Structure formats: structure tokens, C-alpha cells
Amino acid sequence: MSTNENLNPVFFYSAKSDVEAEIIISKLKASGIEAFLKRDDLGAVSKLYTGQSTTGADIYVPYAALTDANNILSINEADIPPFNGEETSKPQFSKGFIKKIVVLGALIIILTVAIYIATRLS
């Protein structure tokens, strides 16, 4: 294979979100591998309007770096804790946070009722 063919970008990974794509590209670039992001037309439009692609993105790397890129992103199964069917953590909310949510909900209900009454009286 010629040097030019080794530098041609090839498909490497299909990220499901912009965040995932940016993390992977950062890992690759930190290891000296140039990575390119490509979105389909719908993803590019949604990124323009919402700041986030709804269709994810494809990551491309040079052909010569494909094996190294796979090695960088490979997951060692020994590093993954076994799943025993139980939740490992549940969200914890402080009492102050819960009180704020309750008060906010009550205010929304009161405002909604006040607006309804005001529109019925006019």
C-alpha cells in the first residue's frame, strides 16, 4: 500500500452522541492519532439549531492508524466490575433540594390557578 493510501481516512467508530465522539477523539489525539468527525446531514442541522447532534457522528482515522486506534479504545474485561443484578447507587437528594422542588411546584400550581381565575373574571 502506498503512503497516500495509508493516510486516507477510514471509518473507525459510530458514536451515539457528540459527547461520546468528543471523548473518543480526545483519547485518539492524545495518543497522536489524528481523528475526524463526520455527521450526516440531519445531524449537522440538529447540531446547528440545538447545539447537539441527534443522530450521533462517525469517527474516521487514517488507515495506517486503524490498529492503534482499536488498541487505544479496547476495553479490558477485567476492568469492568461484574453485574450482580442490583443497582450500585441510587440518586441521593438533600432535604433542602426536595423542599425547593415542592415549593416550586406549589408556586406553579398557585400561578396557574390565579391566571385561570383572572382570565375567567375578565
C-alpha positions in Angstrom: 0.0 0.0 0.0 1.3 3.5 -0.9 2.0 6.2 1.7 -1.0 8.2 0.4 -3.3 5.2 0.8 -2.1 4.8 4.4 -3.2 8.4 5.2 -6.7 8.1 3.7 -9.3 8.3 6.4 -11.3 5.1 7.1 -14.4 4.6 9.2 -13.4 3.7 12.8 -16.4 4.1 15.1 -20.0 5.4 15.2 -20.6 7.5 18.3 -24.1 7.8 19.6 -23.7 11.3 20.9 -21.5 14.4 20.5 -20.1 13.9 24.0 -19.1 10.3 23.2 -17.5 11.4 19.9 -15.5 14.2 21.6 -14.2 11.9 24.3 -13.1 9.3 21.8 -11.5 11.9 19.5 -9.7 13.4 22.5 -8.3 10.0 23.5 -7.1 9.4 20.0 -5.5 12.8 19.6 -3.8 12.5 23.0 -2.2 9.3 21.7 -1.0 11.1 18.5 -3.7 9.7 16.2 -5.5 12.3 14.0 -9.2 11.7 14.1 -12.0 13.2 12.0 -15.7 13.6 12.9 -18.4 13.3 10.2 -22.1 13.8 10.7 -24.9 13.0 8.3 -27.0 16.0 7.1 -29.7 15.6 9.7 -27.1 15.5 12.5 -25.3 18.6 11.1 -28.6 20.5 11.0 -29.7 19.5 14.5 -26.2 20.5 15.8 -26.7 23.9 14.2 -30.1 24.5 15.7 -29.8 22.8 19.1 -26.1 22.6 19.7 -26.3 18.8 19.9 -26.4 16.3 17.2 -29.4 14.0 17.5 -28.0 11.3 15.2 -24.5 10.9 16.6 -21.4 11.0 14.5 -19.0 8.8 12.7 -15.3 8.9 13.6 -12.6 8.4 10.9 -8.9 7.8 11.4 -6.0 7.3 8.9 -5.8 3.8 7.6 -2.3 3.4 8.9 -3.5 4.2 12.5 -6.6 1.9 12.5 -5.0 -0.9 14.5 -3.5 1.6 17.0 -6.9 3.3 17.4 -8.6 0.0 18.1 -6.0 -0.8 20.7 -6.4 2.6 22.4 -10.2 2.2 22.7 -10.3 -1.5 23.5 -11.8 -2.3 26.9 -10.1 -4.8 29.2 -12.9 -7.0 30.6 -11.0 -7.4 33.8 -11.5 -3.7 34.4 -15.3 -4.0 34.3 -16.9 -5.0 37.6 -19.4 -7.9 37.4 -23.1 -7.0 37.4 -24.9 -8.8 40.1 -28.4 -7.6 39.2 -28.5 -4.9 41.9 -28.3 -1.2 41.5 -25.0 0.1 42.6 -26.1 3.5 43.5 -29.4 5.4 43.9 -29.7 9.1 43.5 -29.5 11.0 46.8 -31.3 14.3 47.2 -30.9 16.5 50.2 -34.0 17.6 52.2 -33.3 21.2 51.2 -33.4 20.3 47.5 -36.7 18.3 47.9 -38.2 21.3 49.8 -37.2 23.6 47.0 -38.9 21.4 44.4 -42.1 21.1 46.4 -42.2 24.9 46.9 -41.6 25.5 43.2 -44.4 23.0 42.3 -46.8 24.7 44.7 -45.9 28.1 43.2 -46.6 26.9 39.7 -50.0 25.5 40.7 -50.9 28.7 42.5 -49.9 30.9 39.5 -51.8 28.6 37.1 -54.9 28.8 39.2 -54.5 32.6 39.6 -54.1 33.1 35.8 -57.2 30.8 35.2 -59.3 32.8 37.6 -58.1 36.2 36.2 -59.0 35.1 32.7 -62.5 33.9 33.7 -63.3 37.2 35.5 -62.3 39.4 32.6 
